[in-house]
Amino acid sequence: MNEENFLSNEVKMEDAETTPPVLSERRKALFEPLEPTTRINRQRPTAESLLPMPDFETATYPRGWQIGKKRKLVNVDVVESMRRIAVQEMNRQDKEIDDLNGVVEEDGWLIEHLQAQLQDEKNKRADVERENATLRDQINILMNMLQDGEEVPDEDEPPHDET
């Protein structure tokens, strides 16, 4: 009896494998080829172009629901909540940007002030170096005069005879 059941199960399985399963229209559509994957400009079609056109009749959707950007039903309350959150985030970022702009302005003013101080210090240093160069020149002139004065005997003094 077990052998008969086993054999009859094998026959049933073979019959199931040879007869194609009955598919619904939606399942058949899954196996149908889509439009060509490349277009004239060699780009693949977008996912949006492959989706069927949505039904834009608002009466067909439940109350509080609408079509979103990606042709999906979205809850109006959720969308409004997300919009409020996005606005709050944008306001927070705007405040942060304004604060950073204030810091940048202060830094810019400080840099201008420091550059002015640096220029003043450079001018002072150049003046001091010019004065030092003038003083060195005067010292050199005086030293030369002293050396020349030692080499030239005075006319008032008679020359010494060593004899």
C-alpha positions as CSV (number, residue, x, y, z in Angstrom):
1,M,0.0,0.0,0.0
2,N,2.9,2.4,0.7
3,E,4.4,1.6,-2.7
4,E,1.1,2.4,-4.4
5,N,0.8,5.8,-2.6
6,F,4.5,6.5,-3.4
7,L,4.0,5.7,-7.1
8,S,0.7,7.7,-7.3
9,N,2.5,10.7,-5.7
10,E,5.3,10.5,-8.3
11,V,2.7,10.5,-11.1
12,K,0.9,13.4,-9.6
13,M,4.2,15.4,-9.3
14,E,5.1,14.6,-12.9
15,D,1.7,15.9,-14.0
16,A,2.2,19.0,-12.0
17,E,5.5,19.7,-13.6
18,T,4.2,19.2,-17.2
19,T,1.1,21.4,-16.9
20,P,1.8,25.1,-16.7
21,P,0.4,26.9,-13.6
22,V,-2.5,29.3,-14.2
23,L,-1.2,32.9,-13.7
24,S,-3.3,35.9,-13.1
25,E,-3.1,38.9,-15.4
26,R,-1.0,40.8,-12.9
27,R,1.5,38.0,-12.7
28,K,1.6,37.6,-16.4
29,A,2.5,41.3,-16.7
30,L,5.5,40.7,-14.5
31,F,7.0,38.4,-17.2
32,E,6.2,40.6,-20.2
33,P,9.1,42.6,-21.6
34,L,9.2,46.3,-20.9
35,E,10.0,48.9,-23.5
36,P,13.5,48.9,-24.8
37,T,16.1,49.5,-22.1
38,T,18.1,52.0,-24.1
39,R,16.7,55.0,-25.9
40,I,18.1,57.1,-28.8
41,N,20.6,58.8,-26.5
42,R,21.7,55.5,-25.0
43,Q,20.2,56.3,-21.5
44,R,18.1,53.9,-19.6
45,P,14.5,55.0,-19.0
46,T,13.8,56.5,-15.5
47,A,11.9,54.5,-13.0
48,E,9.2,57.2,-13.1
49,S,8.6,56.6,-16.8
50,L,8.1,52.9,-16.1
51,L,5.4,53.5,-13.5
52,P,1.7,53.6,-14.7
53,M,0.0,56.9,-14.6
54,P,-1.6,57.5,-11.2
55,D,-5.3,58.1,-10.7
56,F,-5.4,61.7,-9.7
57,E,-9.1,61.7,-8.7
58,T,-9.0,62.7,-5.1
59,A,-12.4,61.1,-4.5
60,T,-10.8,57.6,-5.0
61,Y,-8.4,58.0,-2.1
62,P,-9.3,57.7,1.6
63,R,-9.8,60.9,3.5
64,G,-6.5,62.4,4.6
65,W,-4.4,60.8,1.9
66,Q,-2.9,62.3,-1.3
67,I,-0.5,61.4,-4.1
68,G,3.1,62.1,-3.1
69,K,6.1,62.9,-5.3
70,K,6.8,59.3,-6.2
71,R,3.2,58.5,-7.0
72,K,2.6,56.9,-3.7
73,L,-0.3,57.5,-1.3
74,V,0.9,59.6,1.7
75,N,-1.0,60.7,4.7
76,V,-1.6,64.4,4.8
77,D,-0.9,64.7,8.5
78,V,2.4,63.0,8.1
79,V,3.3,65.2,5.2
80,E,2.4,68.3,7.2
81,S,4.4,67.1,10.2
82,M,7.4,66.4,8.0
83,R,7.0,69.9,6.4
84,R,6.9,71.5,9.8
85,I,10.0,69.6,10.9
86,A,11.8,70.6,7.7
87,V,10.8,74.3,8.2
88,Q,12.1,74.2,11.8
89,E,15.4,72.6,10.6
90,M,15.8,75.2,7.9
91,N,15.1,78.0,10.5
92,R,17.7,76.4,12.8
93,Q,20.2,76.2,10.0
94,D,19.5,79.8,9.0
95,K,20.1,81.0,12.6
96,E,23.3,79.0,12.7
97,I,24.4,80.5,9.4
98,D,23.6,84.0,10.7
99,D,25.6,83.3,13.9
100,L,28.6,82.1,11.8
101,N,28.3,85.2,9.5
102,G,28.5,87.4,12.6
103,V,31.6,85.5,13.7
104,V,33.1,85.9,10.2
105,E,32.4,89.7,10.3
106,E,34.0,90.0,13.7
107,D,37.0,88.0,12.5
108,G,37.2,90.2,9.4
109,W,37.2,93.4,11.5
110,L,39.9,91.9,13.8
111,I,42.0,90.9,10.8
112,E,41.8,94.4,9.3
113,H,42.7,95.9,12.7
114,L,45.7,93.5,13.0
115,Q,46.8,94.3,9.5
116,A,46.7,98.0,10.2
117,Q,48.8,97.4,13.4
118,L,51.2,95.3,11.4
119,Q,51.6,98.0,8.8
120,D,52.2,100.6,11.5
121,E,54.8,98.4,13.1
122,K,56.5,97.9,9.7
123,N,56.5,101.6,9.1
124,K,58.0,102.3,12.6
125,R,60.7,99.6,12.0
126,A,61.5,101.1,8.6
127,D,61.9,104.6,10.2
128,V,64.1,103.2,13.0
129,E,66.3,101.4,10.4
130,R,66.6,104.6,8.4
131,E,67.6,106.5,11.5
132,N,70.1,103.8,12.4
133,A,71.6,103.9,8.9
134,T,71.8,107.7,9.1
135,L,73.5,107.4,12.5
136,R,75.9,104.8,11.3
137,D,76.8,107.0,8.3
138,Q,77.4,110.0,10.7
139,I,79.6,107.8,13.0
140,N,81.6,106.6,10.0
141,I,82.1,110.2,8.8
142,L,83.2,111.2,12.3
143,M,85.6,108.2,12.6
144,N,87.1,109.0,9.2
145,M,87.5,112.6,10.3
146,L,89.3,111.5,13.5
147,Q,91.5,109.2,11.6
148,D,92.3,111.8,9.0
149,G,93.0,114.3,11.9
150,E,95.6,111.9,13.5
151,E,97.4,111.3,10.2
152,V,97.7,115.0,9.2
153,P,100.0,117.0,11.6
154,D,98.7,120.2,12.9
155,E,100.1,123.3,11.3
156,D,100.4,125.1,14.6
157,E,102.9,122.6,15.9
158,P,106.3,122.6,14.5
159,P,107.7,119.3,13.2
160,H,109.9,117.6,15.7
161,D,113.5,117.0,14.7
162,E,114.9,113.8,15.9
163,T,118.4,114.8,15.4
